[in-house]
Amino acid sequence: MQNPTVVRSSYHYRPLPSFPNPNMNSKFPTPPLPISAFFFLLLLFSVPAISHPSNVACGEAISSCGNITNITYPFWLVHDDPTSLHSHCGYRGFELICRNNTPIIHLPTGNYTVANIDYKTHTISLVDTDIVSVREACPRLHHNLTFDPDSILRYAPSDVNLTFFFDCIDGPLDLHIPCLASAGGNRSYVFTTETMRESYHRLPRTCRAVVVVPVLQDVLMAYIADDLPTRYGGVLQSGFNLSWPNVTSGNCGSCEHSGGRCGLNRTINSTWNFTCFCSDGVKTFHPHCAGMSVSLSSYLLALFYCHCSIYFSISSLHYHLP
């Protein structure tokens, strides 16, 4: 059996700074417990989880404009004043503007009047604002429909395309639009997807503009039998549908998956920053309500308790050493 003094001499600590303890007569220095450092780190990494109080009941507030009385999440009504600072509950690109008691959504190529919002089928019905304001049986379209790359709005299954060729010097006479004949003898034409395919070799080759727009398929089918080139205005007045997915991706998807609602916060320079509105009445600028920041805090807290356990184990060993 080994001599106890040998055991004591071989049990060696690397010298560490320590504070003398008058109540403890031990030859071994007491390892310091860096409690303040751990609490500092815990607070530091918990800061991203600290959210700001929200005065917006996200997903519950309902706005109205004209005949649209159910404007709610993920759509939202924006103020025309670009200097006003507000937090809004809704998706980027889903903001509506109420002008002259008419709800309007702005897409990259122009403004569209909102005719209806169906939250069950996730569809919004739109009409080109230029068509609504003109209210003519023979309107002249000026732009195609395109989407913002960040927007999740897309064509609905109920949509089909109409293609217009304006001010052309050639083309099939049976498909030209009589009311849009120009003084110089040029003609304009309208094609469905089927007539585009059937008349491919007769398509106009020299035109001032070509515009492709979505329309409702069932409305189009009803007008085709009554001569589309003379009644296409009624098809355009009926508008079209856009849809958004049931489950989104990116920041909004992460926010919703954590139990929050996606939103935006207007900054001083009038830009919109992502905001996640949580069910507990706070808002955070991270894409989650209880995600990585909280987990990291929990991890540091567990590490702190682990350190305490090691400390007290070593302290207990000090007491039991001869």
C-alpha positions in Angstrom: 0.0 0.0 0.0 1.3 3.4 -1.0 2.3 6.0 1.6 -0.5 8.7 1.9 2.1 11.4 1.7 3.0 10.1 -1.8 -0.6 10.4 -2.8 -0.7 14.0 -1.5 2.5 15.0 -3.2 1.4 13.5 -6.6 -2.0 15.2 -6.5 -0.9 18.5 -7.9 -2.9 21.5 -9.1 -1.6 24.0 -11.5 -1.3 27.2 -9.6 -4.4 29.3 -10.0 -5.3 32.7 -8.5 -7.6 32.3 -5.5 -8.9 34.3 -2.5 -7.9 33.2 1.0 -10.7 31.6 3.0 -10.1 32.1 6.7 -12.7 29.4 7.6 -11.0 26.7 5.6 -7.7 25.2 6.5 -6.7 23.6 3.3 -3.3 23.3 1.6 -4.9 23.4 -1.9 -6.0 26.6 -3.6 -9.7 26.9 -4.3 -10.5 27.1 -8.0 -12.4 30.3 -8.7 -16.0 30.1 -9.8 -16.5 32.5 -12.7 -20.2 33.0 -12.0 -20.2 36.6 -13.3 -18.6 35.6 -16.6 -21.2 32.9 -17.2 -24.1 35.2 -16.4 -22.6 37.8 -18.7 -22.4 35.3 -21.6 -25.9 34.2 -20.8 -27.2 37.7 -20.9 -25.2 38.5 -24.1 -26.6 35.6 -26.1 -30.1 36.1 -24.7 -30.3 39.6 -26.1 -31.5 38.5 -29.6 -34.4 36.7 -27.9 -35.5 39.9 -26.2 -38.4 41.2 -28.3 -40.2 44.5 -28.4 -43.8 45.0 -27.2 -46.2 44.9 -30.0 -49.4 47.0 -30.3 -50.6 44.9 -33.2 -52.8 41.9 -32.7 -51.3 40.1 -35.7 -53.8 37.9 -37.5 -56.8 39.3 -35.6 -57.1 42.9 -37.0 -59.4 43.2 -39.9 -59.4 46.3 -42.2 -61.9 47.5 -44.7 -61.8 49.5 -47.9 -64.8 50.0 -50.2 -66.5 46.6 -50.8 -63.6 44.6 -49.4 -64.3 44.3 -45.7 -62.1 41.3 -44.9 -58.6 42.7 -45.3 -56.5 40.6 -42.8 -53.4 38.4 -42.6 -51.5 37.9 -44.8 -52.7 41.1 -46.5 -52.5 44.4 -44.8 -53.6 48.0 -45.4 -50.7 50.4 -45.8 -50.7 54.2 -45.2 -50.0 56.4 -48.1 -47.8 58.7 -46.0 -44.2 57.4 -46.6 -42.9 59.2 -43.5 -45.2 57.4 -41.0 -43.6 54.7 -39.0 -45.7 51.6 -38.4 -45.4 47.9 -37.9 -47.6 45.8 -40.1 -48.8 42.3 -39.9 -48.6 40.6 -43.3 -46.4 39.4 -46.1 -44.1 41.5 -48.2 -45.8 42.4 -51.4 -49.3 41.8 -49.9 -49.8 45.5 -48.9 -53.0 47.1 -50.1 -53.6 50.8 -50.6 -57.1 52.4 -50.2 -57.6 55.1 -52.7 -60.9 56.7 -53.4 -62.5 54.0 -51.3 -61.0 51.4 -53.7 -58.5 48.7 -52.5 -55.4 48.5 -54.8 -52.4 46.2 -54.9 -49.3 47.4 -56.6 -47.4 44.9 -58.7 -44.1 45.7 -60.5 -45.9 46.5 -63.8 -48.8 48.5 -62.4 -51.8 48.8 -60.1 -54.6 46.3 -59.8 -57.9 46.8 -58.2 -58.9 44.1 -55.6 -62.3 42.6 -56.4 -62.3 39.8 -53.8 -60.1 37.9 -51.3 -60.9 34.3 -50.5 -58.8 33.1 -47.6 -60.2 29.5 -47.8 -58.9 29.0 -51.3 -55.9 31.4 -50.9 -56.9 33.5 -53.9 -57.2 37.2 -54.6 -59.3 38.4 -57.5 -57.8 41.4 -59.4 -58.7 43.7 -62.3 -56.2 45.9 -64.1 -56.9 49.4 -62.7 -56.5 50.9 -66.2 -59.4 48.7 -67.4 -61.6 49.6 -64.4 -61.1 53.3 -64.8 -61.7 53.3 -68.6 -64.8 51.1 -68.5 -64.9 50.8 -72.2 -66.0 47.8 -74.3 -62.8 48.3 -76.3 -59.9 48.9 -73.9 -56.3 49.2 -74.9 -53.9 47.3 -72.6 -50.5 48.9 -71.8 -48.5 46.3 -69.8 -47.9 42.7 -69.1 -48.3 41.2 -65.6 -45.1 40.4 -63.8 -44.3 39.5 -60.1 -41.8 40.8 -57.7 -39.1 38.1 -57.1 -39.7 38.2 -53.4 -43.5 37.9 -53.7 -45.2 34.5 -53.3 -48.2 35.6 -55.4 -48.6 33.4 -58.5 -51.1 32.6 -61.2 -54.1 30.6 -60.0 -55.3 27.4 -61.8 -58.4 29.3 -62.9 -56.3 31.6 -65.2 -55.5 31.4 -68.9 -53.7 33.9 -71.1 -54.8 36.3 -73.7 -52.2 37.7 -76.1 -52.7 41.1 -77.7 -50.8 42.4 -80.8 -51.3 46.2 -81.1 -50.9 48.4 -84.1 -49.7 45.7 -86.6 -49.1 46.0 -90.3 -50.0 42.3 -90.9 -52.0 39.5 -89.3 -55.1 37.3 -89.8 -58.1 39.4 -90.6 -60.5 37.0 -88.8 -58.8 37.7 -85.5 -58.4 41.4 -85.6 -60.1 43.8 -83.2 -62.4 46.1 -85.2 -62.7 48.9 -82.6 -58.9 49.3 -82.4 -58.2 50.0 -86.0 -55.8 52.9 -86.4 -56.0 55.8 -88.8 -52.9 54.6 -90.7 -54.5 51.2 -91.5 -52.8 49.2 -88.8 -54.8 46.6 -86.9 -54.7 45.0 -83.5 -55.4 41.3 -82.7 -56.3 39.1 -79.8 -55.3 35.4 -79.5 -56.1 32.7 -77.0 -53.5 30.0 -76.3 -55.3 27.7 -78.7 -55.6 30.2 -81.6 -51.9 31.1 -81.0 -51.1 27.5 -81.7 -53.4 27.1 -84.6 -52.4 30.4 -86.3 -48.7 30.2 -85.6 -47.8 30.8 -89.2 -50.2 33.7 -89.5 -49.2 35.6 -86.3 -48.5 39.3 -86.8 -44.8 39.9 -87.3 -44.6 43.7 -87.2 -46.4 45.4 -84.3 -46.0 48.3 -82.0 -46.6 46.2 -78.8 -47.4 42.7 -77.6 -49.1 42.3 -74.3 -50.0 39.0 -72.5 -52.5 39.1 -69.7 -54.3 36.5 -67.5 -58.1 36.1 -67.6 -60.5 33.7 -66.0 -60.9 30.6 -68.1 -64.6 30.1 -67.5 -65.4 33.7 -68.4 -63.3 33.4 -71.6 -65.0 30.2 -72.7 -68.4 32.0 -72.3 -67.2 34.9 -74.5 -65.5 32.9 -77.2 -68.8 31.7 -78.5 -69.9 35.3 -78.9 -66.9 36.5 -80.9 -64.0 37.3 -78.7 -62.4 40.2 -80.9 -65.6 42.2 -80.4 -66.3 41.4 -76.8 -62.9 40.9 -75.2 -63.5 44.0 -73.0 -66.0 42.0 -70.9 -63.4 39.3 -70.4 -60.9 41.8 -69.1 -63.4 43.5 -66.8 -63.9 40.1 -65.1 -60.3 40.1 -64.0 -58.2 37.1 -62.9 -57.0 35.3 -59.8 -53.7 35.1 -58.0 -52.9 32.6 -55.3 -50.5 32.2 -52.4 -49.3 28.9 -50.9 -50.7 27.3 -47.7 -47.2 26.8 -46.4 -44.5 29.5 -47.0 -40.8 29.2 -46.9 -38.0 31.6 -45.9 -38.3 33.9 -42.9 -42.1 34.0 -43.0 -42.3 30.2 -43.0 -39.9 30.0 -40.1 -41.9 32.6 -38.2 -45.2 30.8 -38.7 -43.7 27.4 -37.9 -42.6 28.8 -34.5 -46.2 30.0 -33.8 -45.8 33.6 -35.0 -47.1 35.7 -37.9 -45.0 37.3 -40.5 -44.9 41.1 -40.6 -42.9 44.2 -41.5 -41.5 47.2 -39.7 -41.0 50.5 -41.4 -37.7 52.2 -40.6 -36.8 55.8 -40.6 -35.5 55.6 -44.2 -38.9 54.2 -45.2 -37.7 50.7 -45.9 -39.6 47.6 -44.7 -37.7 45.2 -42.5 -38.9 41.7 -41.7 -40.6 41.3 -38.3 -42.0 38.2 -36.6 -45.1 38.8 -34.5 -45.3 36.2 -31.7 -48.4 34.9 -30.0 -47.3 36.3 -26.6 -47.7 39.9 -27.8 -44.2 40.7 -28.7 -42.4 41.1 -32.0 -38.8 40.1 -32.9 -36.6 40.8 -35.9 -35.5 37.2 -36.0 -37.4 34.6 -38.1 -38.7 32.7 -35.0 -40.5 33.2 -31.7 -38.6 30.6 -29.7 -35.7 29.4 -31.8 -32.0 29.5 -31.8 -31.5 32.4 -29.3 -33.6 30.7 -26.6 -31.9 27.3 -27.3 -28.5 28.9 -27.0 -29.5 30.6 -23.7 -30.7 27.2 -22.4 -27.4 25.7 -23.4 -25.3 28.3 -21.6 -27.5 27.9 -18.5 -27.0 24.1 -18.6 -23.3 24.7 -19.0 -23.3 27.0 -16.0 -25.0 24.3 -13.8 -22.5 21.7 -15.1 -19.6 24.0 -14.1 -21.2 24.4 -10.7 -21.4 20.7 -10.3 -17.8 20.2 -11.2 -16.8 23.0 -8.8 -18.6 21.5 -5.9 -17.3 18.0 -6.7 -13.7 19.4 -6.5 -14.5 21.3 -3.4 -15.9 18.1 -1.8 -12.7 16.3 -2.8 -10.6 19.0 -1.0 -12.5 18.3 2.2 -11.9 14.5 2.0 -8.3 14.6 1.1 -6.1 13.8 4.2 
